[in-house]
Structures are given as C-alpha cells and as structure tokens.
Amino acid sequence: MTSRRLGRQTVALLRPPSVVSYANIGGKFEANGPLAGHFDLLCTDSFFGKDTWEQAESAMQQEALTRALEKGGLTPAELDYVLAGDLLNQCIGTAFGLRDFQIPFFGLYGACSTMGESLALGSLLLSGGHARTAACMTSSHYCTAERQYRMPVPYGSQRTPTAQWTATAAGCCILGDQGDGPYITHVTCGKIVDMGITDVNNMGAAMAPAAYDTLSALFRETKTGPGDYDLIVTGDLGALGHAIVTDLFRRDGVDLSRNYQDCGMLLYDLEKQDMHAGGSGCGCSAAVLNGYLLDGLRRGRWRRLVFAPTGALLSPTSSFQGESVPGICHAVVFSAGKEGET
Amino acid sequence: MTSRRLGRQTVALLRPPSVVSYANIGGKFEANGPLAGHFDLLCTDSFFGKDTWEQAESAMQQEALTRALEKGGLTPAELDYVLAGDLLNQCIGTAFGLRDFQIPFFGLYGACSTMGESLALGSLLLSGGHARTAACMTSSHYCTAERQYRMPVPYGSQRTPTAQWTATAAGCCILGDQGDGPYITHVTCGKIVDMGITDVNNMGAAMAPAAYDTLSALFRETKTGPGDYDLIVTGDLGALGHAIVTDLFRRDGVDLSRNYQDCGMLLYDLEKQDMHAGGSGCGCSAAVLNGYLLDGLRRGRWRRLVFAPTGALLSPTSSFQGESVPGICHAVVFSAGKEGET
C-alpha cells in the first residue's frame, strides 16, 4: 500500500515524500515586501539581464532550479522528474527555462495553482514508488502577465481596487523519497469550480469558491478542522478572496479566522506597497512557500500546514467571448513529522 | 513494488493499468480521411453547434469524455482523476470542456504530446495505487489553432510544403486498475530537446529529435528494438518528421522502416486531401489512438505497440523573439497482454 484514498479528492500518502531542498527568486517589489528575508535571490532588474521579459521569466525558473539543486547538493542527473508550468501562453517560461537541464519533464497548466498541482503530482509519483526525486516549480512575471492578460505596462493603466499584482517570482521545491522533512502527508486534488464570476479584475472572488471547495473536501475527508493545523494558506486569493473563503466557512460554522492566511497577502505590504487586493501569479504562492513557509516549517514555527494555491482557468479569449472564470485549487498538507494519517 | 525504474526515463509498470474505454471525435476533414470508420462522432459543422471555435473545441472534449464514459458504463463520479490539456492559450479547451463534470482535475501542457503525457501520468497514478480510474484526454481545432498560431482562417494564407494541418479532433482514454486490456506496461517520460530549428512551418523537423531521443531511451532502457513491437507510432511529425526519425535511427544501425508510422500521416490521405506534410495538433494523435490504434489492439491486429506523440513547446511570442522550437515526446507501451516486463 502506497496510499489510502480517504474520499473523492484526498489521498493520504503512507510513505510521505520529504522536502529535500527549495529555492525562490523575486524581483523589485518582492524585495521591498515583508518576506524579503526569505528569498534566495532578489533581482531589481526586471529583465534579469535578458532581452525580453519572457526570457527573464525563463531565467528565473532556471535560476530557481539551479539554486534548489545546489542547496540540496544535487545535480540535474539526480532528478527523476521535473513538474512545472507557468501562466504564459504555451508555458514558454517553463519550456525555455528547463530546456538545458535534460531532466524528464511533465508540463503542467494549473494557472496560479501550479505550485500545488506540481507538488500534488510530484508527491504522488514519489510515494507511488516511481521516482526517488522530483522538482516541482513555477514562475510568474509582472510584465509578461500584464502584456498577455491586460495592457502593455508602458500604458500605465489604472487598476481597480479588486485587482491583484502579479508577482515577479519563481519557486522550486525538490521532493525526495528520503529526507528529514517537512513531509507531504496528504494531497487533495481540486475540481473545476465556476460560480459565474465574469469580472477579470476580481480574481479573488472567482477563485475563492474553488479554495472553499478543496479545503472543505480536505477537512471532510481527513476528518480534520482548521484547529488541526498550525497554518492554512491559500495561494493568491488576495484580501477579497481571503474574506470570501473565511465567510463561506463561517456559514458552515467553521472558524478560519485564527490561522488562515493567503500568499497574496503575505508577499507584499498591501497598504505601503499600494498592491490593491494583493499579490497573484503562479510565482506568488511558489515564492511564499519556497522561502517563508518552508523556512518556518523547518525551524519549528509550524508543525502542520495546509498549502492550497488557487488558479483561475481563464484566458483573454474566453473572457472576450463572454465566459465566466473557472477556478481550481489543489491542496497539500505539509507536516514536520512523518505521520501519514491522524 | 509498483514499478521498476529501468533507466533515466523509462518505468516498467508491475501492475499495468488497463484501457477501460475510449472515444474520439473528428471534424469534416477527419470524416473525409482514411480513418473515418474509427471515429465515435464526426461533425461537419466546425462550430459544433456553438458560437465560437473555442467553444466548439470545449464541446468536443466534453463529448469525447461523455462518450468514453458511456461506452465504459461509467459515471463522472466513478472517475478518480481526469488529466487533460490542449493547445489553446491557458488550455481553455480543457477548462471549459471539463468544467461541469466535477472530477478531480490535473491540467497538463505538453503541446501535441499531451495524449502521451496524460497516459503516462494517468498510468503512473493508477499503478502507484493512488486511483482506480483516470481519464486521459486532449483536443485540437484547426480554426482555433490557425488564429492563435498563424493567421485568421478567412485570410486563406498559403501554406508551405512542410506545414501541417491541425486536426479538428478530440480523444479520451479511460484507464482502470482492472480491465481486459490493452494494458500500459511501460512509460518513457520525455526530456526537452531543442536542436535549434526556428522554422515554425516545419514542426516535423523541430520535433523529430525529441521523438528520436525518447524512442532511443525506450529501446535502450527496456533492452528492446523495433522488432519487439508490432507497431511504433509517433504523433504528428508528419511525412518530413517521420523521414527524419527513420534516418536518425538508420545512422544508429536501427531499422524502423518496417513497422514505424506517424499519426500525422495516418489521419489524412496526404495527397488526395492536400494536407502537405500531414496532420498535427493534440487531437491528431488523440483521435488516431482512441479509435484506429486501440481498435486494432483490441481486435488482435497488433499485440504490442509504442505510442509516442510529440509536442513543440513554442508560442508565437517565443518565435517572434527569435527563439528556436523545443520539442518533447512522451512514450507509452500498450500491450494486449499484462506482461509488465520482457
């Protein structure tokens, strides 16, 4: 037995994979934020020394993987799989970033849930006995996202109060079948949830129902509640989405108010940095996890943590065609100890 | 033990998952091709009754999954996972096509290798003991691909002789941990291979080195050669890419000439249908597999078959920025019997 299926969405891993190494990269705004001390590299040049922002995003993924390998004392040849994706059309941030590493590669598209999706699949592959090591990673870049999803940056478009700021960041987490933790003990795979939100400047509202759906499944299927975790972190819902998730659980009589945070609210000082509803982008939750959160787990600040990044599965084309915004949220449970079930 | 890692890229599945059901959908040109008798649905309306081609592509995925479920006597609630992706920006063909099914979903981006990637990950999840059923699927649409990658269809742009024709097609394969076969016995995960091809109208040449790389790894790591398989099928290399792969192996003293075909050459009558180098798009290999190839395996025409679809990991943006075209190829071995190792 490698795992125990607890319900429709949650699998308990009986041989929990361990975090072996991790690294994150950030840009100028991340350097000015409250988590600056938890980055491996902060680069104020938005081009990362390259000619285009897309190339810069690839360079960030390349650098995040290189640093994670170095910190873990590993070579690319020692990685059995890399699972990665990003927000760019056809995921070119990932394809060009990973091109030179010669590692067997599974490309993912989970929008801003990608860090959770890659950890979910990576830990399932490892605990299933198919691999000893897997790198899970993603990135986003403010300037590539703006020109692809919204307006060219030089236009200086005004933002709505519900808008979020795409992080210029990348994160990489290397999992192993051996290691000293933290361990991934549970994986809850998300379903697509679409409550009909059509405002593309309000991703928090669009994705919050997916976070609620996945966290509800996790709690229900593991027979746990918020009190069983030291910290529950969604990924880039921002202030508005965070409030909606809190409210949806309150209606169920579940109190999230004491230990629930969101990566989009952690990465920046929302008021001082004028970040409106908060951070977003695949790189937001990836950078917060592969620095601040894993640092805290390793140092004993938290023993048990739910990491649940959320993604909005839209494109500019789908929005122009009048579609609403489907969301998804993949959750993994990190634990300082190896207990597969509780 | 769930699997045995035979080398850097290949895993032999000791509990080979079985094909439980499959279905495919095609459009007008697929209906006029030589495989028309191997489709579940052929629709001559390029809009599939919807308002836009993107919605049509979603409808095709929806229909392919619905038919595969029906043929297998399954409900969506009986599927543990669906693994899918497509070529559209942010994979909206998949997101909107699967939105209503409420199945735990892992989104993939492997370009035209997606059918292979989904089968690879799906069979690893099943043989790892994490699930009992998984649907693996993808789609492409000529008109959505043309306007996204090339020119709006009404322009009637002239095509180069090396160009391929994006299939309007979708395919879905449902795998189970129980079943009467065919079985997936081996998975070879591809690496990104980029030989510097920059001609975006010559995808066959760009992807052929990836097919050569993955098939070489499969042969080397399983200690087999082309003669050990009844059929080896790459996915949408077309006539030119097929010739390049054959030639690359010939240089190694390996003769592929007797049992090697390509989905891009099977789907259409290249001469009569004026398809230039052949078919392409995620839906090409998906439709050929989930009809012609699986029909043949079930009917005993072939006992052992390598399915190795190829993807080009470019975007219009990467090409405009002068980048070359990285390729990837994921291979799975189908076998009429359950032999995990040979």
Interface residues (C-beta under 8 A of the other chain):
Chain A: M1 T2 S3 R5 R8 Q9 V11 D51 T52 E54 Q55 A77 D80 Y81 G85 L87 L88 N89 Q90 C91 I92 A95 F96 L98 R99 F101 Q102 I103 P104 F105 F106 G107 L108 Y109 G110 A111 E117 A120 L121 L124 L125 S127 G128 G129 H130 A131 C189 G190 K191 I192 D194 L313 L314 S315 P316 T317 S318 Q321 E323 P326 I328
Chain B: M1 T2 S3 R5 R8 Q9 V11 D51 T52 E54 Q55 A77 D80 Y81 G85 L87 L88 N89 Q90 C91 I92 A95 F96 L98 R99 F101 Q102 I103 P104 F105 F106 G107 L108 Y109 G110 A111 E117 A120 L121 L124 L125 S127 G128 G129 H130 A131 C189 G190 K191 I192 D194 L313 L314 S315 P316 T317 S318 Q321 E323 P326 I328
